[in-house]
């Protein structure tokens, strides 16, 4: 089910997924039974099955956290939904960069910011900001290592091959797969 969302070119949303108020960038996909709400997901993002992105918060400051306190219209006649509460939730949207891999069963909590090129380990629980090209895992997710050295990460972020036209990506696939920075820099000079 996809509601009030924008899907990029050649995206895939597999069976029993729920995507609401989100964007899914070009060539990104999510496998079975993912739940996504109020998220901006970049291009070429790989989301394994059962991931939950922006697992919504409840009103912990109230005497009860039950839905009836903010979705009263679902429970009581002549009651209204508390729109301000949902605006608060939307203000804590999730942002996922380009070329990210999210492992099976991972949970991305409200407000998380995941940088380009990150890997999120299976069943990890992500909070806060994950710098580009960082591999994280566990609950709460913690950095295991960076995928590349600082200079390579800076070069890849500048090259930003995920913004190239698809024919350029295909023609430079070997350089992308091999992380051939010199070839990518040369190609980027014609595609930026």
C-alpha positions in Angstrom: 0.0 0.0 0.0 1.4 3.4 -1.0 -0.4 6.5 0.2 0.5 10.2 -0.2 4.0 9.3 -1.4 6.2 9.9 -4.4 8.0 7.0 -6.1 11.0 7.7 -8.3 11.8 6.0 -11.6 12.2 2.2 -11.6 11.5 1.8 -8.0 10.1 -1.4 -6.5 7.8 -1.8 -3.5 7.3 -5.5 -2.8 4.3 -7.2 -1.4 2.8 -6.3 2.0 4.7 -3.1 2.3 3.1 0.1 3.6 4.6 3.4 2.5 2.9 6.6 3.7 3.9 10.3 3.3 7.3 9.4 2.0 9.5 9.7 -1.1 11.5 6.8 -2.6 14.2 7.9 -5.0 15.0 6.5 -8.4 16.1 2.8 -8.6 15.5 2.2 -4.9 13.6 -0.8 -3.7 12.1 -2.3 -0.6 11.4 -6.0 -0.1 8.5 -7.7 1.7 6.7 -6.3 4.7 8.5 -3.0 5.1 6.7 -0.1 6.9 7.7 3.5 6.0 6.2 6.7 7.2 7.4 10.3 6.8 10.7 9.5 5.3 12.8 10.9 2.4 14.7 8.0 0.9 17.4 8.6 -1.6 18.3 7.0 -5.0 19.6 3.5 -5.3 18.7 2.5 -1.8 18.4 -1.2 -1.0 15.9 -2.0 1.8 15.7 -5.6 2.9 12.4 -7.2 4.1 10.7 -6.3 7.4 12.5 -2.9 7.8 10.6 -0.3 9.7 11.5 3.3 8.8 10.3 6.0 11.2 8.7 3.8 13.8 6.5 6.5 15.2 6.7 7.8 18.7 3.8 7.9 21.2 2.9 10.7 23.6 4.9 9.6 26.6 4.1 12.8 28.5 0.4 11.9 28.8 -1.2 9.7 31.4 -1.9 7.2 28.6 -0.1 6.8 25.3 -3.1 5.0 23.6 -4.3 6.0 20.2 -7.6 7.3 21.5 -5.8 10.4 22.9 -4.7 11.6 19.4 -6.9 9.6 17.1 -10.1 10.1 19.0 -12.2 10.2 15.8 -11.4 6.5 15.3 -12.9 5.7 18.7 -15.6 8.2 19.6 -18.5 9.8 17.8 -18.2 13.6 17.2 -14.5 13.5 18.2 -11.6 14.9 16.2 -8.1 13.7 15.3 -5.4 15.7 17.0 -3.6 17.1 13.9 -0.9 18.9 16.0 0.3 15.5 17.3 0.8 14.2 13.8 2.5 17.5 12.8 4.9 16.8 15.7 5.6 13.3 14.3 6.1 14.7 10.8 8.7 17.2 12.2 10.7 14.1 13.1 10.9 12.7 9.6 13.7 10.3 8.6 16.2 11.1 5.9 18.2 8.4 4.1 20.9 9.3 1.7 21.7 7.7 -1.7 23.3 4.3 -2.2 22.3 3.0 1.2 21.8 -0.7 2.2 19.4 -1.3 5.1 19.5 -4.9 6.4 16.6 -7.2 7.1 14.4 -6.2 10.1 16.2 -2.9 10.8 14.3 -0.2 12.6 15.0 3.4 11.9 13.7 5.7 14.6 12.1 9.1 14.2 14.5 11.9 13.2 17.3 9.6 12.1 19.6 10.9 9.4 21.5 8.3 7.4 24.3 9.5 5.2 25.1 8.4 1.6 26.7 5.0 1.2 25.9 3.7 4.7 25.2 0.1 5.6 22.7 -0.7 8.3 23.1 -4.1 9.8 20.2 -6.6 10.0 17.9 -6.0 13.0 19.8 -2.8 14.0 17.9 0.1 15.7 19.1 3.4 14.3 18.9 6.7 16.2 20.5 10.0 15.5 22.9 10.8 12.6 25.0 8.2 10.8 27.9 9.8 8.8 28.3 8.9 5.1 29.8 5.5 4.2 29.6 4.2 7.8 28.6 0.6 8.6 26.5 0.4 11.8 24.9 -2.5 13.6 23.3 -3.6 17.0 20.7 -2.0 19.2 21.2 0.9 19.5 23.2 0.9 16.2 26.8 1.9 16.7 29.6 2.4 14.1 31.5 -0.8 13.2 33.8 0.9 10.7 33.8 3.3 7.7 33.7 1.7 4.3 36.5 3.9 2.9 39.2 6.3 4.1 38.4 10.0 4.6 39.8 11.0 1.2 37.9 8.3 -0.7 34.6 9.2 1.1 35.1 12.9 0.2 35.8 12.0 -3.4 32.8 9.8 -3.7 30.5 12.5 -2.2 31.8 15.0 -4.7 31.5 12.6 -7.6 27.9 11.8 -6.6 27.5 9.2 -9.3 23.9 8.5 -8.2 22.9 11.8 -9.8 24.3 10.9 -13.2 22.0 10.0 -16.1 21.4 6.2 -16.1 23.3 5.7 -19.4 26.4 7.3 -17.7 26.0 5.0 -14.7 25.8 1.9 -17.0 28.7 3.0 -19.2 30.9 3.6 -16.1 29.6 0.5 -14.1 33.1 -1.1 -13.9 34.6 2.1 -12.4 31.7 2.3 -9.9 31.9 -1.3 -8.9 35.7 -1.1 -8.6 35.6 2.2 -6.7 38.1 3.5 -9.4 38.3 7.1 -8.2 40.4 8.4 -11.1 38.0 7.0 -13.7 35.0 8.2 -11.7 36.5 11.7 -11.3 37.2 11.9 -15.1 33.6 10.6 -15.8 32.1 13.1 -13.3 33.7 16.0 -15.1 31.4 15.3 -18.0 28.3 14.4 -15.9 28.2 17.1 -13.1 
